[in-house]
Every structure is written in C-alpha cells, then in structure tokens.
Amino acid sequence: MLPTTVPTGLPPLESGDRLSRPEFERRYGAMPHLKKAELIEGVTFVASPVRVRRHGQPHSDILAWLGVYRALTPGTMVCDNTTVRLDWENEPQPDAILRWEADQGGQSRISEDDYIEGAPELIVEVAASTASYDLHDKLRAYRRNGVREYLVWLTKEQALRWYRLEEGEYRQQEPDAEGLIKSGVFPGLWLAVEALLAGQMAEVLQGVQQGIAAR
C-alpha cells in the first residue's frame, strides 16, 4: 500500500535507483509532489517535464479514442496514467490502458488499495523515439507479464507500433488495405493509423465507431 503520510529519513526517488517494489512504493509515497515515477525491471525512472506536441496532445488523442470505445463497450475500463503492479520488479504508470473487468474474463484486478494488479489487456505509451525505454525494458516486461496488446506512439518519428502477443512473442501489426489496425482482444477497437498521426481525430473516432457497429 502506498503511504498516505510522509515518512522521515527516506531518500528521494532518482532515476537509476535499483529498488524492490515495496521500497519503490515507500519512496514514491513520500514524494507527493512527484507526478510520475516507474519501476521497470527493478530500475527507477522519474519522468521529465511533459511537452505539448511530443506528449500532451498525443496522450489526449489516445484517451479520446479509447474513451469512445469504452463508452460503447460495457465491461471495459480505460485508465489514464495509473499505477500497475505487474510483478515484484515492475510497477509502471502507463499513459493509457484498456482492460476487461474481471467479470468479463479480464486478467487484471483492482486491489483493495485501489491499484491495478496483473496485466491489463492493452497498454498504450507515448514515446519520443525508438531510443525510449518504452520500446526496450518496458516492452520486455509487458511481454513477459502477458500484456496482450501494446501500442507505442513514436511522436518524434511520427510512427505507431502496435504489438500483439502471439505464442509468447510480440508481433508487430500492420494496417490493412483501409489503413486500419484492428484489435484482436477488443472487438471493434479499430484505429485509423494515418489519421491519428495527422491529428485528424474526427476520422479516428469515426473509425472506432464503425468498428463497434460491425462487431
């Protein structure tokens, strides 16, 4: 459980710290001003300030897309920047997740202290480039823990990678002839890739609505 009061004598979280998950949570809880820190493969990552075009606006667009799907799909949950307890060395705070509720067969659950435990079905991260740890350490942790689909928006390179877990490996998905990538886990979750990259959100939202109507 993350502390609600600030303990004394705890050093602050710093990027590169190698910590157990309980120690990471203690230190994170002692820094209420800190908005985002993650434990990935036992190593601490403290987030840098957020830029508009590299992160803030893309993040908002992803949430709009997922929000439409969630509104029209009972039994799903969308979360923004929410702590996920994957295992004892990984506690990420993904930019967005989409999960099935437990009574719909979902593989994650909400803990008594209100955190996600286990692997959500879909995780989305907004990353500046392929050099980001989102495509290296995080990808390995998500794959190993059974995150079934993983979407990374590379904002500097204006590219999108959607991975699907198949036989224990992530396989990158490509758009179909209509420019759509279609989820294998969430029926009707369609993404118009080029429209998203171009900021044409009306087309993106139309695409997901078409997917929902077709399921």
Backbone bond lengths (Angstrom), bond angles and torsions (degrees), N, CA, C in turn:
res aa  C-N    CA-C-N  psi(-1)  N-CA   C-N-CA  omega(-1)  CA-C   N-CA-C  phi
1 M - - - 1.470 - - 1.523 109.55 -
2 L 1.355 118.35 132.71 1.448 121.13 177.66 1.523 109.78 -70.48
3 P 1.347 117.87 134.12 1.459 120.13 -177.36 1.525 111.83 -63.33
4 T 1.329 116.68 147.69 1.460 121.61 176.44 1.526 110.78 -98.53
5 T 1.313 118.22 -13.12 1.458 121.98 175.48 1.516 108.90 -117.99
6 V 1.301 116.61 163.24 1.459 121.16 -176.75 1.517 109.66 -91.72
7 P 1.346 118.64 110.72 1.452 120.08 178.02 1.522 110.38 -68.74
8 T 1.311 117.20 158.02 1.461 120.94 177.50 1.523 109.24 -96.71
9 G 1.328 115.18 152.95 1.456 120.70 173.29 1.507 115.28 81.23
10 L 1.341 120.08 6.13 1.455 121.99 179.04 1.523 109.70 -92.17
11 P 1.316 118.37 132.16 1.464 119.97 175.83 1.520 110.07 -70.15
12 P 1.323 118.61 153.26 1.461 120.89 179.88 1.526 111.14 -71.78
13 L 1.322 115.90 155.89 1.459 120.44 173.20 1.514 109.92 -68.80
14 E 1.321 115.98 136.80 1.455 121.30 175.02 1.512 108.89 -137.85
15 S 1.333 116.56 145.03 1.455 120.45 177.24 1.525 110.02 -56.55
16 G 1.317 115.25 134.49 1.458 120.90 -179.61 1.514 114.17 99.44
17 D 1.352 117.62 -14.77 1.462 119.66 177.46 1.527 109.93 -61.15
18 R 1.310 116.36 133.49 1.466 121.54 174.71 1.524 107.99 -100.05
19 L 1.337 115.16 114.67 1.463 120.44 -171.36 1.517 110.97 -137.36
20 S 1.333 115.02 155.65 1.459 119.50 166.59 1.522 108.32 -74.66
21 R 1.325 117.04 163.26 1.454 118.69 179.82 1.529 112.30 -63.91
22 P 1.353 120.08 -43.03 1.468 118.75 177.90 1.532 112.88 -60.34
23 E 1.348 117.08 -39.66 1.464 119.25 179.06 1.527 110.49 -68.48
24 F 1.320 116.92 -39.71 1.466 120.75 176.13 1.527 110.26 -57.98
25 E 1.327 117.47 -45.80 1.459 120.74 -179.20 1.530 111.48 -64.67
26 R 1.333 117.12 -38.69 1.470 119.75 178.84 1.521 110.56 -62.20
27 R 1.316 116.55 -46.21 1.468 119.71 -177.96 1.525 111.60 -70.05
28 Y 1.330 116.12 -38.78 1.468 119.32 178.51 1.525 109.76 -63.06
29 G 1.312 116.79 -43.67 1.458 121.21 179.57 1.514 113.25 -64.56
30 A 1.337 116.47 -22.24 1.467 120.87 179.74 1.526 112.13 -86.02
31 M 1.342 116.79 1.84 1.467 121.09 -178.48 1.535 108.87 -126.67
32 P 1.332 118.04 71.46 1.464 120.39 -174.64 1.523 113.85 -62.94
33 H 1.325 117.72 -19.28 1.463 120.63 178.30 1.526 112.15 -76.95
34 L 1.330 117.55 -17.04 1.459 121.94 -176.15 1.524 109.66 -80.85
35 K 1.328 116.36 123.80 1.458 120.70 -173.96 1.529 113.44 -88.91
36 K 1.326 117.87 -29.20 1.458 118.17 -177.88 1.522 111.00 -153.43
37 A 1.323 114.95 123.70 1.453 122.59 171.02 1.521 107.22 -144.65
38 E 1.329 116.64 148.97 1.458 120.95 -176.30 1.523 110.03 -134.44
39 L 1.312 114.80 150.21 1.459 121.58 172.40 1.523 106.96 -111.63
40 I 1.333 116.29 113.21 1.457 122.02 -176.95 1.517 109.06 -124.74
41 E 1.332 115.29 116.55 1.460 122.05 -177.77 1.525 111.31 53.24
42 G 1.343 115.48 39.06 1.461 121.63 176.51 1.510 115.28 81.43
43 V 1.333 117.99 3.31 1.469 122.41 -178.40 1.524 109.53 -115.11
44 T 1.332 116.42 136.99 1.458 122.60 -179.34 1.526 111.35 -82.92
45 F 1.337 115.35 136.66 1.457 122.29 172.97 1.527 107.54 -126.41
46 V 1.332 116.64 121.32 1.452 121.99 177.62 1.522 107.62 -103.51
47 A 1.319 116.94 127.36 1.465 121.41 -173.19 1.520 112.35 -68.88
48 S 1.339 114.99 146.32 1.455 122.28 173.85 1.527 109.83 -84.26
49 P 1.344 117.99 168.58 1.465 119.68 174.38 1.530 111.17 -55.18
50 V 1.321 116.37 148.75 1.461 122.05 -172.85 1.529 110.35 -96.19
51 R 1.335 115.83 127.42 1.461 121.48 177.45 1.529 110.25 -90.89
52 V 1.322 115.75 158.41 1.464 120.66 -174.40 1.526 111.51 -70.59
53 R 1.346 117.21 -62.61 1.461 120.07 -173.06 1.524 112.61 -75.96
54 R 1.328 117.73 -26.13 1.464 120.44 -179.61 1.525 112.16 -82.29
55 H 1.328 116.85 -20.68 1.475 116.98 -176.45 1.526 114.15 -147.43
56 G 1.329 117.83 -52.54 1.457 120.20 -170.42 1.519 113.98 -58.11
57 Q 1.348 117.38 -51.77 1.460 120.05 -179.04 1.525 112.22 -69.01
58 P 1.352 120.20 -46.18 1.462 118.91 176.12 1.527 113.36 -57.44
59 H 1.311 116.06 -40.66 1.465 120.81 177.98 1.531 110.19 -58.30
60 S 1.327 116.16 -45.37 1.457 120.95 179.29 1.529 111.52 -61.67
61 D 1.338 116.75 -40.16 1.470 120.02 -179.24 1.528 111.51 -66.18
62 I 1.318 116.98 -39.61 1.470 120.68 177.64 1.523 110.25 -61.65
63 L 1.331 116.73 -43.25 1.459 119.83 -179.53 1.522 111.62 -66.00
64 A 1.332 117.32 -34.98 1.464 119.80 177.25 1.527 110.55 -64.09
65 W 1.332 116.73 -44.01 1.473 122.17 178.73 1.521 111.19 -61.02
66 L 1.333 115.75 -50.27 1.460 119.37 -179.53 1.525 111.79 -67.69
67 G 1.335 116.49 -33.45 1.458 119.72 -179.17 1.519 112.48 -64.21
68 V 1.335 117.39 -38.40 1.461 120.38 176.94 1.525 109.54 -63.50
69 Y 1.332 116.34 -43.98 1.462 119.17 -179.98 1.522 110.98 -62.23
70 R 1.304 116.77 -46.00 1.466 120.66 -178.38 1.527 111.23 -62.46
71 A 1.355 117.15 -39.36 1.459 120.75 -178.82 1.520 111.70 -62.51
72 L 1.317 117.01 -28.29 1.461 121.69 -175.83 1.526 113.10 -107.51
73 T 1.331 116.52 9.12 1.467 120.63 -177.61 1.524 109.97 -132.92
74 P 1.327 118.34 91.61 1.463 120.69 178.70 1.534 111.03 -57.34
75 G 1.330 114.62 144.45 1.462 119.41 177.72 1.506 114.59 91.46
76 T 1.344 117.23 2.55 1.460 120.58 176.77 1.517 110.15 -110.67
77 M 1.327 115.49 160.14 1.461 122.16 177.15 1.518 109.04 -137.79
78 V 1.334 116.62 133.73 1.462 123.36 172.81 1.519 108.14 -107.62
79 C 1.325 116.73 134.23 1.461 120.98 177.00 1.522 110.06 -128.96
80 D 1.314 115.44 142.42 1.458 123.71 -178.65 1.524 109.42 -109.47
81 N 1.347 116.61 118.54 1.457 120.81 170.86 1.532 112.12 55.53
82 T 1.322 115.68 49.12 1.466 122.47 -172.66 1.533 110.62 -111.21
83 T 1.314 115.86 137.73 1.459 121.34 179.97 1.523 111.55 -63.85
84 V 1.338 115.48 134.19 1.460 122.43 178.46 1.528 108.56 -124.48
85 R 1.315 116.66 119.15 1.463 120.84 175.86 1.529 108.47 -87.28
86 L 1.318 115.26 95.12 1.462 119.83 -177.54 1.515 112.00 -79.35
87 D 1.324 116.80 -53.02 1.464 122.54 178.47 1.525 107.31 -157.08
88 W 1.315 117.84 -168.90 1.464 119.97 -172.95 1.520 113.50 -76.99
89 E 1.331 118.31 -6.18 1.465 120.99 177.36 1.523 112.41 -119.25
90 N 1.326 117.21 0.71 1.458 120.02 -175.21 1.511 111.60 -137.23
91 E 1.330 114.50 118.69 1.454 122.20 175.91 1.535 107.57 -137.30
92 P 1.330 117.00 76.82 1.459 120.24 -179.34 1.524 111.81 -78.34
93 Q 1.318 114.31 169.98 1.464 122.50 176.57 1.533 106.12 -132.13
94 P 1.343 117.35 74.63 1.470 120.81 -171.93 1.526 112.67 -60.34
95 D 1.330 114.76 153.68 1.460 119.42 177.99 1.524 110.64 -62.08
96 A 1.311 117.85 -38.62 1.470 120.94 177.40 1.517 109.34 -155.75
97 I 1.315 116.03 148.75 1.461 120.86 172.58 1.520 109.13 -135.20
98 L 1.325 114.51 154.16 1.463 122.11 169.41 1.519 106.08 -129.21
99 R 1.326 115.98 126.62 1.455 120.10 -176.70 1.526 110.37 -135.09
100 W 1.311 114.58 151.45 1.458 120.51 168.57 1.518 108.37 -83.10
101 E 1.305 116.47 139.95 1.458 120.47 173.59 1.532 109.57 -65.98
102 A 1.328 115.38 156.70 1.466 120.06 -176.13 1.523 112.05 -58.32
103 D 1.328 117.64 -37.20 1.465 119.21 -177.93 1.531 112.57 -74.91
104 Q 1.339 116.58 -4.50 1.454 121.78 173.91 1.532 111.41 -105.39
105 G 1.332 115.72 11.89 1.458 120.38 -179.85 1.508 114.72 91.18
106 G 1.325 117.63 12.21 1.459 121.22 -179.59 1.523 112.49 -63.03
107 Q 1.322 115.72 150.23 1.466 120.62 -174.41 1.530 113.15 -97.00
108 S 1.345 118.34 -1.51 1.459 121.32 174.92 1.521 109.12 -116.26
109 R 1.334 115.47 169.42 1.462 119.06 178.74 1.518 109.43 -144.18
110 I 1.332 116.63 166.78 1.458 122.67 176.54 1.522 108.08 -98.07
111 S 1.321 116.38 123.37 1.465 120.84 -176.83 1.523 110.92 -72.87
112 E 1.319 115.68 168.72 1.461 120.62 179.23 1.524 111.41 -61.34
113 D 1.354 117.57 -30.57 1.459 120.02 178.62 1.524 111.98 -96.25
114 D 1.354 116.75 18.53 1.463 123.38 165.55 1.526 114.16 74.99
115 Y 1.326 116.39 40.21 1.461 121.74 171.37 1.525 108.53 -121.73
116 I 1.320 116.09 158.76 1.454 120.70 176.32 1.520 108.82 -81.57
117 E 1.315 116.02 131.69 1.463 121.68 176.28 1.526 108.77 -121.19
118 G 1.332 116.35 132.66 1.450 120.91 -175.46 1.517 110.79 94.47
119 A 1.318 115.25 -177.70 1.465 121.27 -172.25 1.517 111.80 -94.30
120 P 1.338 118.66 116.95 1.468 119.76 170.55 1.535 109.35 -62.44
121 E 1.314 116.37 158.17 1.471 119.19 -178.90 1.528 112.26 -69.53
122 L 1.338 118.32 -37.82 1.469 122.12 -179.08 1.516 109.94 -131.51
123 I 1.327 115.70 130.35 1.461 121.99 173.51 1.522 108.12 -121.61
124 V 1.343 115.89 138.40 1.463 122.02 176.29 1.525 108.82 -121.53
125 E 1.321 115.98 132.21 1.461 122.31 175.09 1.524 108.85 -125.22
126 V 1.337 115.72 141.05 1.466 122.23 173.18 1.521 107.14 -103.97
127 A 1.332 116.89 119.55 1.461 122.22 -174.59 1.522 109.41 -126.13
128 A 1.327 115.78 150.08 1.462 119.44 -179.88 1.520 111.49 -69.58
129 S 1.352 117.08 -43.15 1.462 119.38 -174.93 1.518 109.86 -157.52
130 T 1.337 115.60 177.64 1.458 120.99 179.23 1.520 112.39 -67.42
131 A 1.327 117.78 -13.41 1.468 120.15 177.50 1.520 112.07 -75.35
132 S 1.329 117.47 -12.17 1.457 121.93 -176.78 1.524 111.44 -64.94
133 Y 1.329 115.25 149.77 1.464 119.87 176.02 1.519 112.26 -67.21
134 D 1.344 118.03 -11.94 1.462 120.65 175.19 1.524 111.59 -60.73
135 L 1.339 117.72 -28.92 1.463 121.58 -178.49 1.520 113.04 -101.65
136 H 1.309 116.42 9.71 1.463 119.53 -178.80 1.529 109.60 -129.74
137 D 1.331 117.69 -89.93 1.468 120.62 -176.92 1.526 112.20 -61.87
138 K 1.327 116.78 -44.20 1.467 119.19 -179.45 1.516 110.95 -64.72
139 L 1.310 116.38 -44.00 1.463 119.75 -179.26 1.520 110.49 -56.91
140 R 1.325 117.43 -44.26 1.473 120.48 179.66 1.524 111.11 -64.12
141 A 1.334 116.06 -41.65 1.472 119.41 -179.51 1.525 111.04 -66.11
142 Y 1.316 117.21 -41.95 1.463 120.59 179.33 1.524 110.99 -65.46
143 R 1.314 116.55 -42.40 1.465 120.30 179.56 1.526 110.40 -63.12
144 R 1.303 116.62 -47.20 1.467 120.53 -177.12 1.526 112.18 -63.37
145 N 1.330 116.29 -32.97 1.462 120.29 -177.21 1.519 113.10 -90.44
146 G 1.330 117.51 -0.37 1.460 119.60 172.35 1.513 116.11 88.26
147 V 1.339 118.43 23.73 1.461 120.39 170.90 1.525 106.56 -65.55
148 R 1.314 117.56 117.42 1.468 120.54 -166.58 1.523 113.39 -75.73
149 E 1.322 117.46 -30.57 1.458 120.85 175.64 1.524 109.15 -138.75
150 Y 1.336 115.32 140.45 1.466 120.85 -175.76 1.525 107.77 -136.79
151 L 1.323 115.71 119.89 1.456 122.81 -177.50 1.526 108.73 -113.40
152 V 1.339 116.31 127.10 1.462 121.98 178.54 1.528 108.34 -123.22
153 W 1.325 116.15 122.73 1.460 121.74 175.71 1.518 107.97 -99.26
154 L 1.332 116.22 113.90 1.461 122.97 -179.86 1.526 107.78 -92.45
155 T 1.322 116.85 98.12 1.460 120.09 -168.81 1.524 113.45 -74.30
156 K 1.314 118.64 -35.32 1.464 120.63 179.48 1.523 110.61 -67.37
157 E 1.314 116.37 -38.81 1.461 121.64 -177.49 1.520 112.75 -90.60
158 Q 1.343 117.06 -3.87 1.463 122.60 -177.49 1.535 110.73 50.11
159 A 1.307 114.10 57.06 1.460 121.56 -179.43 1.517 109.12 -139.39
160 L 1.314 115.12 158.92 1.452 120.96 179.63 1.523 109.12 -134.69
161 R 1.322 116.21 134.59 1.458 121.56 176.73 1.525 109.02 -121.61
162 W 1.305 114.49 126.05 1.468 121.22 178.27 1.527 106.73 -119.65
163 Y 1.329 115.30 117.77 1.462 121.43 -179.21 1.521 109.95 -107.20
164 R 1.327 115.16 142.02 1.459 121.51 174.92 1.519 108.45 -121.77
165 L 1.327 116.12 135.54 1.455 121.07 -178.75 1.528 109.61 -78.44
166 E 1.329 116.16 117.54 1.459 122.04 -179.72 1.522 108.92 -135.25
167 E 1.336 115.52 116.65 1.465 121.79 -179.76 1.529 111.93 53.71
168 G 1.329 115.20 42.69 1.456 121.15 174.96 1.511 115.74 81.18
169 E 1.331 118.01 2.41 1.461 122.13 179.81 1.522 109.77 -126.08
170 Y 1.335 115.56 152.12 1.452 120.29 174.51 1.527 110.09 -86.45
171 R 1.322 115.56 126.02 1.457 122.09 175.88 1.527 108.24 -110.98
172 Q 1.329 116.24 125.88 1.454 119.50 -179.19 1.521 110.31 -73.16
173 Q 1.325 116.36 132.26 1.451 122.72 -178.91 1.527 110.21 -93.36
174 E 1.315 116.44 144.30 1.455 121.84 179.74 1.524 109.61 -113.67
175 P 1.344 117.62 149.96 1.464 120.02 176.75 1.524 111.37 -61.77
176 D 1.331 116.07 148.83 1.455 120.51 176.51 1.529 110.02 -80.90
177 A 1.321 117.07 -170.21 1.468 121.66 -176.59 1.523 112.36 -62.26
178 E 1.326 117.00 -23.29 1.462 121.12 179.12 1.524 112.46 -93.31
179 G 1.347 116.61 5.37 1.456 120.24 178.95 1.511 114.25 80.57
180 L 1.334 117.03 18.42 1.460 122.26 -176.78 1.522 111.36 -108.59
181 I 1.329 116.28 140.91 1.455 121.67 163.76 1.526 106.69 -105.84
182 K 1.320 115.55 132.17 1.462 120.87 -175.40 1.525 109.66 -116.49
183 S 1.312 115.48 127.39 1.457 120.98 -179.09 1.524 111.27 -61.42
184 G 1.333 115.85 142.11 1.456 120.94 173.21 1.512 112.98 -92.92
185 V 1.325 116.61 -2.72 1.461 121.99 -176.12 1.526 111.70 -111.94
186 F 1.326 116.31 -33.65 1.461 122.08 -177.82 1.529 108.94 -116.98
187 P 1.321 118.18 101.45 1.464 120.86 -178.75 1.532 111.63 -55.73
188 G 1.326 115.25 129.08 1.457 120.30 177.88 1.516 115.04 88.02
189 L 1.321 118.53 -4.24 1.466 120.33 177.20 1.533 107.95 -80.98
190 W 1.311 114.94 92.35 1.455 122.85 -178.87 1.525 109.36 -107.54
191 L 1.339 115.29 142.31 1.461 120.05 179.86 1.522 109.99 -127.07
192 A 1.340 116.18 120.25 1.467 122.49 173.86 1.524 107.33 -82.35
193 V 1.322 115.79 97.88 1.462 121.36 -167.91 1.521 112.67 -62.49
194 E 1.314 118.55 -52.99 1.457 120.80 -176.92 1.524 111.36 -63.81
195 A 1.316 117.18 -35.76 1.465 120.04 177.87 1.530 110.33 -64.18
196 L 1.334 116.97 -42.27 1.461 120.09 178.55 1.523 110.46 -61.62
197 L 1.323 117.31 -47.49 1.463 120.80 -178.09 1.522 111.30 -63.34
198 A 1.334 116.88 -29.66 1.461 121.18 -179.56 1.523 113.27 -88.09
199 G 1.321 117.01 -1.60 1.455 120.42 -179.76 1.509 114.19 76.29
200 Q 1.329 117.10 18.99 1.466 121.37 -179.28 1.524 109.15 -90.60
201 M 1.326 115.16 77.53 1.450 119.82 -170.31 1.526 113.19 -71.07
202 A 1.312 118.65 -27.36 1.465 119.38 176.89 1.523 110.11 -60.79
203 E 1.332 116.41 -40.70 1.465 120.35 178.21 1.527 111.14 -69.31
204 V 1.336 117.30 -38.86 1.464 120.92 178.02 1.528 110.43 -61.13
205 L 1.314 116.80 -45.97 1.464 120.43 -177.81 1.524 111.14 -71.07
206 Q 1.318 116.66 -32.80 1.460 119.49 174.60 1.510 110.67 -63.53
207 G 1.348 116.16 -39.21 1.464 120.32 179.89 1.511 112.54 -62.29
208 V 1.328 117.38 -44.11 1.460 118.72 -178.74 1.535 110.57 -70.69
209 Q 1.332 117.23 -32.73 1.450 119.29 176.21 1.534 111.71 -66.37
210 Q 1.324 116.11 -36.96 1.462 120.28 175.54 1.533 110.93 -64.30
211 G 1.328 115.36 -40.03 1.465 119.45 178.39 1.518 111.57 -62.85
212 I 1.299 116.17 -42.83 1.471 120.16 179.71 1.527 110.56 -64.77
213 A 1.332 116.84 -39.40 1.458 119.93 179.35 1.527 112.28 -67.52
214 A 1.337 116.22 -25.80 1.474 120.23 -176.02 1.520 113.95 -89.32
215 R 1.311 118.20 -8.26 1.465 118.41 -173.59 1.527 112.06 -79.52
